[in-house]
């Protein structure tokens, strides 16, 4: 799931921010600061998830078999593992939400106001989330003729972030919101988990993070067969959030003293394919993946070419819209694939897949940009509830 708020650090990393420039598709951050590399990493995460769902739709719901020729085996494996983008998002969430607490406990910033912390997440998250679920439910009721008695309980469970636990399956309203329920669990626990930053010894603190990440990854493998419920909760993904917090520690304490270097680009060039090409059957990879993601995220900050890529204004801008894209892409694919599946006319997988990406990418982009501009971006302003009240009542609070 797309993390929600960029921390108030490192203004100089944003060329646009340093020039005082902001354009209407750029995310609004609570402190005016922007870390373009983070939004660039969000771009990779959301792109992999969108391609994964287009690929799944092509193979499963096209109405006839779509072969993946042997020459495209690596491509099929990469996009077929695109759901790992959700794990990339979890690490970013750990990094972003851990930032304020890390600065507090490491005496690098002022204490976090927990009331504002939770209120910010309500005002930032809920309007786009509620609108999406209600709209999807109405479409399911009026267009797909789903029974009202069936839809309402599922809608209420989804609105309360309880569908995973109540029904032990992802939401039938919008299937991708399962990860948002996991994210909410982390938002609640983050202030407690962040107490690890109070460990004064640098090496002891980082050893605790490393040990917990390793143990949780191993436990996930050992209990994987019996984890039907846990696999839809933070229990199954906590190591990724901890990896993000470890990255926060390194970002605040080590990165200011380290220069960018081409060696990090070599790591990125070799490491990113590994994320998406390792087979699902290699279960131990899931114990390794959090550590690999941390290294790749460090490389995104410290490399030369890859940092330039992740900081690119267009790449970072699209990544900054990831929450809207994530909420709406699955629904949009489901609606428009009924039309685009008629374009599957080639015997070549790459041609069919590329055509679907192009044909579905247009409505996904249109719907997502519209949702971002009209709903999500206004909600990025922490003062929007007060401004709305002023507008409705024509008075100043």
VEXVO-555701 format. One record per residue: residue in one letter; x, y, z of N, C-alpha, C in turn. Coordinates in steps of 0.05 Angstrom, whole numbers, padded with zeros to 5 digits, always signed. Atoms other than C-alpha are relative to their C-alpha. Example, Ala and Ser with C-alpha at 12.3 -4.5 7.8 and 13.67 -1.06 7.14 Angstrom:
A+00018-00024+00000+00246-00090+00156+00018+00024+00000/S-00016-00024-00001+00273-00021+00143-00015+00022+00014/
//
This chain:
X+00017-00023+00000+00000+00000+00000+00018+00024+00000/X-00014-00024+00001+00023+00069-00014+00001+00015+00026/X-00002-00016-00024+00051+00105+00047-00009+00028-00005/X+00017-00023+00004+00020+00171+00059+00013+00027+00003/X-00009-00027-00007+00064+00227+00083+00030+00000-00001/X-00029-00003+00001+00134+00250+00067+00010+00016+00023/X-00010-00013-00024+00176+00270+00126+00012+00027-00006/X-00010-00027+00002+00203+00339+00139+00031-00001+00002/X-00029+00002+00000+00275+00325+00121+00011+00006-00028/X-00016-00001+00025+00327+00340+00068-00013+00015-00022/X+00011-00016+00021+00297+00397+00030+00018+00002-00024/X-00019-00003+00022+00360+00401-00012-00001-00022-00020/X+00000+00022+00019+00346+00334-00044-00020+00006-00022/X+00020-00006+00020+00290+00366-00084+00007+00025-00016/X-00006-00023+00016+00312+00411-00141-00024+00019-00002/X+00024-00016+00002+00240+00435-00148-00005+00015+00026/X+00005-00013-00025+00234+00449-00074+00020+00022+00005/X-00021-00019-00005+00300+00486-00071-00004+00026-00015/X+00006-00024+00016+00275+00534-00125-00027+00012+00008/X+00026-00011-00008+00209+00545-00089-00022-00007-00020/X+00019+00007+00021+00174+00512-00148-00018-00023+00009/X+00018+00021-00005+00112+00470-00140-00021+00000-00023/X+00020+00000+00021+00064+00446-00193-00023-00017+00008/X+00026+00009-00009-00007+00422-00190-00002-00030+00003/X+00000+00029-00003+00010+00347-00194+00020-00009+00021/X-00019+00008-00020+00064+00348-00141-00015-00003+00027/X+00012+00004-00026+00045+00321-00073+00005+00024+00019/X-00003-00021-00021+00034+00370-00015+00010-00014+00025/X-00011+00012-00025+00077+00354+00046-00005+00019+00023/X+00009-00016-00023+00060+00378+00115+00020+00022+00008/X-00020-00020-00008+00126+00415+00125+00011+00015-00024/X-00011-00012+00024+00137+00437+00053+00024-00013-00011/X-00024+00014+00009+00195+00389+00046-00009-00023-00018/X+00007+00021+00019+00198+00336-00008+00026-00016-00004/X-00022+00018+00005+00244+00275-00015-00006-00014-00026/X+00008+00012+00026+00240+00259-00090+00008-00029-00003/X-00008+00028+00003+00278+00193-00083-00022-00018+00011/X+00021+00017-00012+00222+00166-00039-00023-00002-00019/X+00022+00002+00020+00169+00184-00090+00009-00016-00025/X-00010+00017+00021+00214+00153-00143-00002-00029+00006/X+00003+00028-00009+00215+00089-00103-00029-00009+00000/X+00029+00006+00001+00140+00093-00097-00008-00006-00029/X+00005+00005+00029+00139+00096-00174+00006-00029-00007/X-00007+00028+00005+00174+00029-00177-00020-00019+00012/X+00018+00018-00014+00128-00002-00126-00028+00000-00013/X+00027-00001+00011+00063+00022-00157+00000-00011-00029/X-00002+00010+00027+00086+00006-00228+00000-00031+00000/X-00001+00029-00001+00102-00066-00208-00027-00012+00007/X+00026+00009-00008+00034-00074-00175-00020+00002-00023/X+00018-00004+00023-00004-00046-00235+00005-00020-00022/X-00007+00019+00021+00034-00089-00285-00007-00029+00009/X+00007+00027-00011+00022-00150-00240-00030-00005-00005/X+00029+00004+00003-00054-00140-00242-00008-00001-00029/X+00005+00002+00028-00054-00127-00317+00008-00028-00010/X-00010+00027+00007-00013-00191-00326-00020-00022+00009/X+00019+00020-00010-00061-00231-00282-00026+00001-00015/X+00025-00003+00015-00121-00204-00319+00003-00013-00028/X-00005+00011+00027-00090-00223-00386+00000-00030+00000/X-00003+00029+00000-00075-00294-00365-00026-00014+00010/X+00022+00014-00013-00138-00309-00324-00027+00007-00012/X+00027-00008+00008-00196-00269-00353-00002+00009-00029/X+00001-00007+00028-00181-00262-00427-00021-00016-00016/X+00020+00016+00013-00231-00316-00445+00012-00022-00017/X-00014+00021+00015-00179-00359-00481+00029-00001+00010/X-00027+00003-00010-00109-00385-00465+00019+00021-00013/X-00020-00019+00010-00053-00333-00471+00027-00012+00009/X-00026+00013-00006+00015-00367-00476+00022+00020+00004/X-00024-00016-00004+00079-00338-00449+00023-00016-00012/X-00021+00015+00014+00132-00361-00498+00026-00001+00017/X-00024+00005-00016+00197-00387-00470+00020+00024-00001/X-00018-00023+00002+00235-00326-00496-00008+00023+00018/X+00009-00021-00018+00193-00283-00450-00003-00010+00029/X+00002+00012-00026+00202-00327-00389+00008+00020+00023/X-00009-00019-00021+00241-00274-00350-00020+00023+00004/X+00020-00022-00001+00190-00220-00367-00024-00010+00015/X+00024+00011-00013+00133-00266-00345+00005-00003+00030/X-00007+00003-00029+00169-00281-00279+00001+00027+00014/X-00003-00027-00012+00184-00207-00266-00028+00012+00006/X+00026-00012-00005+00113-00182-00276-00018-00018+00017/X+00015+00019-00017+00085-00245-00243+00007+00003+00029/X-00008-00005-00028+00123-00225-00180-00004+00030+00007/X+00004-00029-00004+00100-00153-00185-00015+00006+00026/X+00013-00005-00025+00058-00161-00122+00020+00006+00023/X-00020-00008-00019+00124-00153-00085+00003+00030+00003/X+00001-00029-00003+00113-00080-00097-00013+00009+00026/X+00013-00006-00025+00068-00082-00036+00020+00000+00023/X-00021+00001-00020+00128-00102+00006+00018+00025-00002/X-00015-00024+00004+00166-00044-00024-00014+00024+00014/X+00016-00021-00013+00110+00001+00000+00002-00002+00031/X-00002+00003-00029+00113-00028+00070+00026+00011+00011/X-00026-00011-00009+00187-00011+00076-00001+00030+00000/X+00002-00029+00002+00173+00060+00053-00017+00011+00023/X+00016-00008-00023+00118+00065+00106+00016+00001+00026/X-00017+00001-00024+00167+00044+00160+00019+00023+00001/X-00019-00022+00002+00216+00096+00136-00013+00027+00006/X+00014-00025-00002+00166+00153+00131-00011+00004+00028/X+00013-00004-00026+00127+00141+00195+00020-00002+00023/X-00020+00002-00020+00190+00124+00233+00016+00026+00003/X-00018-00023+00001+00223+00190+00215-00004+00019+00024/X+00006-00018-00021+00188+00235+00265+00008-00011+00027/X-00007+00013-00026+00197+00185+00323+00030-00003+00002/X-00029+00003-00001+00269+00172+00305+00014+00027+00006/X-00012-00027-00006+00285+00247+00305-00005+00007+00029/X+00006-00005-00028+00251+00252+00372+00018-00015+00019/X-00015+00017-00018+00285+00194+00406+00030+00002-00003/X-00029-00004+00004+00353+00208+00375+00008+00028+00005/X-00005-00028-00008+00347+00280+00398+00009+00017-00024/X-00005-00015+00024+00348+00307+00327-00024+00017-00008/X+00023-00015+00006+00280+00339+00329-00019+00001+00023/X+00019-00003-00021+00220+00358+00371-00017-00025+00003/X+00018+00023-00004+00173+00306+00402-00024-00001-00018/X+00024+00003+00017+00117+00278+00360-00025+00004+00017/X+00026-00004-00013+00048+00302+00380-00018-00022-00010/X+00015+00024+00008+00009+00237+00380-00028+00007-00010/X+00027-00008+00008-00058+00272+00374+00001+00009-00029/X-00002-00009+00028-00035+00307+00310+00008-00023-00018/X-00009+00023+00015-00001+00243+00287-00024-00017-00010/X+00023+00016+00007-00066+00203+00288-00021+00016-00016/X+00019-00017+00015-00110+00261+00265+00009+00004-00028/X-00010-00004+00027-00065+00272+00206-00006-00024-00018/X+00005+00024+00016-00074+00201+00183-00029-00003-00006/X+00028+00001+00005-00149+00206+00190-00008+00019-00022/X+00008-00020+00020-00155+00270+00150+00014-00005-00027/X-00015+00006+00025-00103+00247+00098-00011-00024-00014/X+00007+00026+00012-00128+00176+00088-00029-00004-00006/X+00027+00009+00001-00201+00171+00100-00017+00010-00024/X+00017-00008+00023-00234+00215+00046+00005-00015-00026/X-00004+00016+00025-00199+00181-00014-00009-00029+00004/X+00006+00029-00005-00209+00112+00018-00031-00004+00001/X+00029+00004-00002-00283+00121+00036-00013+00005-00028/X+00011-00006+00026-00299+00152-00032+00004-00024-00019/X-00006+00022+00018-00266+00095-00069-00017-00025+00007/X+00016+00023-00008-00301+00040-00029-00029+00003-00006/X+00028-00005+00005-00369+00072-00033-00006-00001-00030/X+00004+00000+00029-00362+00083-00108+00001-00028-00011/X-00003+00028+00009-00338+00011-00120-00024-00016+00008/X+00024+00015-00010-00396-00016-00078-00025+00008-00016/X+00023-00008+00016-00447+00025-00117+00001-00012-00028/X-00003+00012+00026-00419+00000-00183-00007-00030+00002/X+00006+00029-00003-00422-00072-00157-00030-00005+00004/X+00028+00003-00005-00494-00061-00135-00017+00005-00025/X+00017-00008+00023-00522-00025-00196+00008-00013-00026/X-00009+00010+00026-00479-00052-00252+00003-00030+00000/X-00005+00029-00001-00458-00122-00229-00023-00015+00015/X+00024+00011-00012-00525-00133-00193+00006-00017+00025/X-00006+00014-00025-00494-00155-00127-00022+00006+00020/X+00021-00004-00020-00545-00165-00071+00008+00020+00021/X-00005-00021-00021-00551-00107-00022+00008-00013+00026/X-00006+00013-00025-00551-00154+00037+00027-00013+00001/X-00027+00011+00001-00486-00184+00013+00021+00023+00000/X-00019-00022+00003-00452-00117-00003+00004+00016+00026/X-00002-00018-00022-00468-00077+00059+00019-00010+00022/X-00019+00009-00021-00432-00121+00111+00029+00001-00009/X-00027-00001+00010-00371-00126+00067+00010+00029-00002/X-00008-00028+00001-00371-00051+00056+00007+00011+00027/X-00005-00010-00027-00376-00036+00130+00026-00011+00011/X-00025+00012-00010-00320-00085+00146+00024+00013-00013/X-00022-00013+00014-00276-00053+00093+00004+00029+00009/X-00003-00028-00009-00291+00018+00116+00013+00001+00028/X-00012+00001-00027-00270-00003+00187+00027-00014+00000/X-00026+00014+00003-00207-00037+00161+00000-00027+00015/X+00002+00025-00014-00232-00103+00189-00007-00023-00019/X+00009+00021+00018-00248-00143+00126+00019-00024+00001/X-00019+00022-00001-00184-00184+00129-00006-00019+00024/X+00004+00016-00024-00199-00207+00200-00028-00011+00001/X+00028+00009-00002-00275-00212+00195-00006-00023-00020/X+00007+00019+00021-00277-00252+00130+00024-00017-00008/X-00024+00015+00006-00206-00278+00126+00007-00001-00030/X-00006-00003+00028-00202-00255+00054+00002+00030-00006/X+00000-00029+00008-00186-00189+00019-00028+00009-00006/X+00026-00012+00004-00244-00142+00010-00012-00007-00027/X+00014+00005+00025-00295-00161-00043-00008+00027-00013/X+00006-00026+00011-00307-00086-00052+00023+00010-00018/X-00025-00007+00015-00236-00070-00074+00022-00017+00012/X-00018+00021-00010-00188-00128-00068+00027+00010+00010/X-00027-00009-00007-00124-00087-00062+00001+00014+00028/X+00000-00014-00026-00147-00053+00003+00009-00018+00023/X-00010+00018-00022-00123-00114+00043+00026+00012+00011/X-00025-00010-00010-00055-00081+00047-00004+00026+00016/X+00005-00024-00015-00085-00016+00072-00008-00007+00029/X+00007+00009-00027-00114-00054+00131+00026-00007+00015/X-00026+00006-00013-00043-00079+00146+00014+00026+00007/X-00013-00026-00005-00017-00008+00140-00012+00014+00025/X+00013-00013-00023-00069+00018+00190+00010-00013+00026/X-00010+00014-00024-00046-00035+00240+00028+00011+00007/X-00027-00011-00005+00025-00008+00232-00001+00028+00010/X+00003-00027-00009+00003+00064+00240-00006+00001+00030/X+00007+00001-00028-00027+00046+00307+00023-00009+00017/X-00022+00011-00015+00033+00006+00330+00026+00016-00002/X-00026-00014+00006+00087+00053+00302+00011+00015+00024/X-00011-00014-00023+00093+00097+00364+00013-00018+00021/X-00011+00019-00019+00106+00036+00407+00025-00013-00012/X-00023+00013+00013+00153+00001+00357+00023+00020-00001/X-00021-00021+00002+00191+00067+00350+00015+00005+00026/X-00015-00002-00025+00212+00063+00423+00027-00014-00003/X-00026+00012+00004+00269+00020+00396+00021+00021-00006/X-00019-00022+00005+00301+00086+00374+00012+00011+00026/X-00010-00010-00025+00311+00101+00448+00024-00015+00010/X-00024+00015-00007+00366+00049+00452+00024+00018-00007/X-00020-00020+00005+00425+00096+00459+00024-00010-00015/X-00022+00012+00014+00479+00049+00434-00007-00004-00029/X+00005+00002+00029+00482+00055+00358+00000-00029-00009/X-00003+00027+00009+00506-00016+00348-00021-00018+00012/X+00020+00016-00013+00458-00045+00399-00027+00004-00013/X+00026-00007+00012+00399-00009+00368-00003-00013-00028/X+00001+00012+00027+00416-00031+00297+00000-00031+00001/X+00000+00029-00003+00430-00102+00321-00027-00010+00007/X+00027+00008-00007+00361-00105+00352-00018+00001-00025/X+00015-00002+00025+00330-00081+00286+00006-00024-00018/X-00009+00022+00018+00371-00132+00246-00010-00027+00010/X+00008+00025-00012+00355-00188+00294-00030-00005-00003/X+00029+00003+00002+00280-00175+00295-00008-00005-00029/X+00007+00004+00029+00277-00170+00218+00006-00028-00008/X-00008+00028+00007+00315-00236+00211-00019-00020+00013/X+00017+00020-00014+00273-00273+00263-00028+00000-00011/X+00027-00001+00011+00207-00249+00236-00001-00012-00028/X-00001+00012+00027+00228-00268+00165+00001-00031+00001/X-00003+00029-00004+00248-00338+00188-00026-00012+00010/X+00025+00010-00011+00184-00346+00228-00022-00001-00021/X+00019+00000+00022+00143-00327+00167+00003-00025-00017/X-00005+00024+00016+00176-00384+00129-00009-00026+00014/X+00006+00024-00015+00168-00435+00184-00030-00005+00004/X+00029+00003-00005+00094-00421+00196-00017+00008-00024/X+00014-00009+00024+00076-00404+00125-00025-00017-00006/X+00022+00018+00007+00031-00465+00115-00025+00005+00017/X+00022-00003-00018-00013-00447+00175-00006+00030+00005/X+00002-00029-00004-00015-00371+00165-00022+00013-00016/X+00021-00010+00017-00080-00362+00128-00011+00027+00011/X+00011-00024-00012-00105-00309+00177+00023+00020+00004/X-00023-00018-00006-00037-00280+00198+00011+00013-00026/X-00011-00010+00025-00018-00271+00124-00015+00026-00009/X+00014-00024+00007-00070-00215+00121+00002+00021+00023/X-00004-00019-00022-00045-00179+00183+00029+00009+00001/X-00027-00010-00003+00017-00141+00204+00020-00021+00010/X-00017+00022-00010+00043-00205+00237+00017-00011-00022/X-00014+00013+00022+00064-00230+00169+00018+00020-00015/X-00015-00020+00015+00095-00165+00145+00016+00020+00018/X-00012-00019-00018+00124-00131+00207+00030+00004-00007/X-00029-00003+00006+00196-00145+00184+00005+00022-00021/X-00004-00021+00020+00186-00098+00125-00003+00028+00012/X+00003-00026-00013+00162-00041+00168+00025+00006+00017/X-00024-00003-00016+00221-00053+00215+00024+00007-00018/X-00021-00006+00019+00267-00052+00154-00001+00029-00007/X+00003-00029+00005+00239+00017+00138+00010+00017+00023/X-00010-00015-00023+00254+00040+00208+00030-00001+00003/X-00030+00002+00001+00325+00014+00203+00011+00019-00020/X-00008-00018+00021+00331+00053+00139-00001+00029+00010/X+00002-00026-00012+00307+00115+00177+00024+00006+00018/X-00023-00003-00018+00362+00105+00229+00025+00007-00017/X-00023-00004+00017+00415+00100+00174-00001+00026-00015/X+00004-00025+00016+00386+00159+00135+00007+00024+00017/X-00004-00022-00017+00389+00205+00195+00029+00002+00012/X-00025+00000-00015+00455+00184+00226+00025-00006-00018/X-00023+00007+00016+00499+00157+00170+00001+00015-00026/X+00001-00012+00026+00476+00187+00104+00013+00028-00002/X-00011-00027+00002+00496+00259+00120+00031+00000-00003/X-00029+00001+00002+00569+00236+00123+00011-00016-00024/X-00009+00018+00022+00570+00192+00061-00006+00014-00027/X+00004-00012+00026+00579+00217-00010-00013-00020-00020/X+00011+00017+00021+00543+00191-00072+00023-00013-00015/X-00021+00015+00014+00583+00139-00111-00012-00019-00020/X+00009+00018+00021+00576+00098-00174-00002-00029+00009/X+00002+00027-00010+00586+00034-00134-00028-00007+00008/X+00028+00005-00008+00515+00041-00108-00017-00005-00025/X+00015+00005+00025+00490+00043-00180+00004-00029-00009/X-00005+00029+00007+00523-00025-00192-00018-00018+00017/X+00017+00016-00017+00486-00052-00132-00029+00002-00009/X+00028-00004+00009+00420-00023-00158-00004-00016-00026/X+00002+00013+00026+00433-00051-00228-00003-00030+00004/X+00001+00029-00005+00444-00121-00200-00023-00008+00019/X+00019+00007-00020+00395-00118-00142-00029+00001-00007/X+00028-00003+00007+00330-00094-00172-00011-00024-00016/X+00010+00025+00013+00324-00154-00220-00004-00023+00019/X+00003+00022-00020+00334-00201-00161-00026+00002+00014/X+00025-00004-00014+00274-00171-00126-00023-00013-00014/X+00023+00009+00015+00227-00191-00182+00005-00027-00015/X-00005+00024+00016+00261-00252-00214+00004-00025+00017/X-00003+00024-00017+00272-00298-00154-00026-00015+00002/X+00024+00016+00001+00222-00355-00156-00015+00001+00027/X+00017+00002-00024+00163-00357-00107+00006-00025+00016/X-00005+00026-00013+00184-00428-00091+00024+00001+00019/X-00023-00004-00017+00247-00403-00058-00009+00016+00025/X+00012-00013-00023+00215-00388+00010+00020+00016+00016/X-00019-00015-00016+00279-00366+00043+00006+00027-00011/X-00004-00027+00011+00281-00307-00004-00015+00021+00016/X+00016-00019-00015+00227-00275+00038+00013+00008+00027/X-00016-00009-00023+00275-00274+00097+00022+00018-00008/X-00022-00017+00011+00327-00241+00053-00010+00026-00011/X+00011-00023+00015+00282-00192+00016+00000+00026+00016/X-00001-00025-00014+00275-00140+00072+00028+00013+00000/X-00028-00010+00000+00351-00133+00076+00008+00010-00027/X-00006-00008+00027+00357-00129+00001-00013+00027-00007/X+00015-00025+00005+00304-00074-00002+00014+00023+00013/X-00014-00021-00014+00341-00033+00050+00025+00008-00015/X-00025-00006+00015+00406-00038+00010-00008+00015-00026/X+00007-00013+00025+00370-00018-00054-00011+00029+00005/X+00010-00026-00007+00336+00041-00019+00024+00019+00007/X-00024-00015-00005+00403+00064+00007+00014+00008-00026/X-00012-00005+00026+00430+00058-00063-00015+00021-00016/X+00016-00021+00013+00373+00102-00088+00008+00028+00010/X-00009-00026-00011+00398+00157-00042+00029+00006-00007/X-00029-00004+00002+00473+00146-00052+00012-00005-00027/X-00011+00005+00027+00480+00125-00125+00000+00026-00016/X-00001-00023+00018+00492+00173-00182-00022-00001-00021/X+00020+00002+00022+00452+00149-00242-00028-00007+00011/X+00026+00008-00011+00397+00115-00201-00012+00021+00017/X+00011-00022-00015+00390+00174-00155-00012+00020-00019/X+00010-00019+00020+00381+00218-00216-00027-00011-00012/X+00025+00011+00010+00328+00170-00242-00023+00003+00020/X+00021-00002-00020+00289+00167-00176-00008+00028+00006/X+00005-00028-00005+00294+00242-00169-00013+00015-00023/X+00012-00013+00024+00268+00256-00239-00028+00010+00007/X+00025-00013-00008+00209+00303-00233-00024-00016-00008/X+00023+00015+00010+00162+00261-00276-00003-00027+00015/X+00001+00026-00014+00181+00195-00242-00010+00004+00028/X+00008-00005-00028+00174+00225-00172-00029+00010+00001/X+00028-00010+00000+00109+00260-00190-00020-00023-00003/X+00017+00024+00003+00077+00195-00214+00000-00016+00026/X-00002+00015-00025+00103+00160-00152-00015+00014+00023/X+00015-00015-00021+00073+00216-00109-00030-00004-00002/X+00028+00005+00003+00005+00198-00136-00007-00030+00005/X+00003+00029-00002+00013+00125-00116-00025-00009+00016/X+00024+00008-00015-00044+00124-00065-00025+00000-00017/X+00023-00001+00018-00095+00146-00116+00002-00022-00021/X-00004+00022+00020-00066+00098-00168-00006-00027+00012/X+00004+00026-00013-00066+00041-00118-00030-00005+00005/X+00029+00004-00007-00139+00053-00097-00017-00005-00025/X+00018+00000+00023-00167+00060-00167+00009-00019-00023/X-00009+00015+00023-00124+00017-00214-00014-00027-00003/X+00012+00027+00000-00154-00050-00195-00028+00001-00011/X+00027-00004+00009-00225-00026-00205-00001+00007-00030/X-00001-00009+00028-00207+00009-00270+00007-00023-00019/X-00007+00023+00016-00173-00053-00298-00024-00019-00004/X+00023+00018+00001-00234-00095-00281-00022+00010-00019/X+00021-00011+00017-00281-00048-00317+00008+00001-00029/X-00008-00004+00028-00241-00033-00380+00011-00025-00014/X-00010+00024+00013-00212-00102-00391-00022-00015-00016/X+00022+00011+00015-00281-00123-00415+00001+00009-00029/X-00003-00010+00027-00265-00080-00475+00027-00007-00012/X-00028+00003+00011-00189-00086-00482+00007-00029-00005/X-00007+00028+00005-00190-00162-00480-00005-00008-00029/X+00005+00005+00029-00216-00159-00552+00024+00007-00017/X-00025-00007+00014-00147-00132-00570+00021-00022+00001/X-00019+00023-00002-00114-00198-00553-00002-00016-00026/X+00002+00012+00026-00104-00218-00625+00026-00011-00011/X-00026+00010+00009-00030-00236-00629+00007-00026+00013/X-00010+00025-00012+00005-00301-00617+00026+00005+00016/X-00024-00008-00014+00063-00263-00586-00007+00012+00027/X+00007-00010-00027+00059-00251-00510+00007+00029+00003/X-00009-00028-00004+00099-00187-00511-00018+00020-00014/X+00018-00017+00014+00055-00156-00563-00027+00003+00014/X+00026-00001-00014-00009-00175-00527+00002+00015+00027/X-00004-00012-00026+00018-00153-00459+00004+00030-00004/X-00006-00028+00005+00045-00087-00486-00025+00015-00008/X+00025-00013+00009-00021-00071-00520-00019+00004+00023/X+00018-00002-00024-00059-00085-00455+00010+00022+00019/X-00011-00021-00017-00011-00040-00416-00007+00027-00011/X+00007-00026+00012-00022+00016-00465-00030+00006+00001/X+00029-00005+00001-00097+00007-00472-00012+00004+00028/X+00010-00004-00027-00109+00000-00397+00014+00022+00015/X-00015-00022-00013-00056+00050-00378-00013+00027-00003/X+00013-00026+00006-00095+00107-00409-00023+00005+00020/X+00021-00005-00020-00159+00099-00366+00010+00000+00029/X-00012+00000-00027-00117+00082-00305+00011+00027+00007/X-00012-00026-00004-00078+00146-00313-00022+00022+00003/X+00021-00020-00001-00141+00187-00326-00015+00000+00026/X+00015+00002-00025-00180+00161-00267+00017+00007+00024/X-00018-00005-00023-00120+00164-00220+00007+00029+00003/X-00007-00029-00001-00100+00235-00238-00025+00016+00009/X+00025-00013-00009-00173+00257-00230-00004-00003+00030/X+00003+00005-00028-00177+00224-00162+00021+00015+00017/X-00022-00014-00015-00110+00254-00141-00005+00030+00002/X+00004-00029+00001-00126+00325-00163-00025+00009+00016/X+00026-00009-00013-00198+00328-00137-00003-00009+00029/X+00004+00011-00027-00192+00286-00074+00025-00002+00017/X-00024+00006-00017-00124+00262-00051+00017+00025+00006/X-00019-00022-00004-00082+00324-00062-00012+00021+00019/X+00011-00019-00020-00131+00372-00026+00002-00011+00028/X-00001+00011-00026-00131+00323+00032+00029-00001+00011/X-00028-00001-00010-00054+00328+00036+00005+00025+00016/X-00002-00025-00016-00064+00398+00065-00011-00006+00027/X+00009+00006-00028-00067+00387+00141-00023+00018+00009/X+00020-00019-00008-00113+00448+00146-00026-00002-00015/X+00024+00001+00017-00166+00424+00097-00026-00002+00015/X+00025+00000-00015-00219+00408+00150-00008+00028+00009/X+00006-00027-00008-00214+00479+00177-00008+00017-00023/X+00007-00016+00023-00215+00510+00108-00027-00008-00011/X+00026+00009+00009-00275+00468+00088-00022+00011+00018/X+00020-00011-00018-00312+00490+00150-00004+00030-00004/X+00002-00029+00006-00296+00562+00135-00016+00005-00025/X+00014-00004+00025-00321+00554+00065-00030-00005+00003/X+00028+00007-00004-00386+00521+00087-00015+00019+00017/X+00013-00018-00019-00401+00569+00143+00005+00030-00005/X-00007-00028+00007-00370+00632+00112+00010+00015+00024/X-00011-00014-00023-00334+00647+00176+00027-00011+00007/X-00027+00008-00008-00264+00642+00206-00001-00011+00028/X-00001+00013-00026-00250+00595+00263+00022+00013+00016/
//
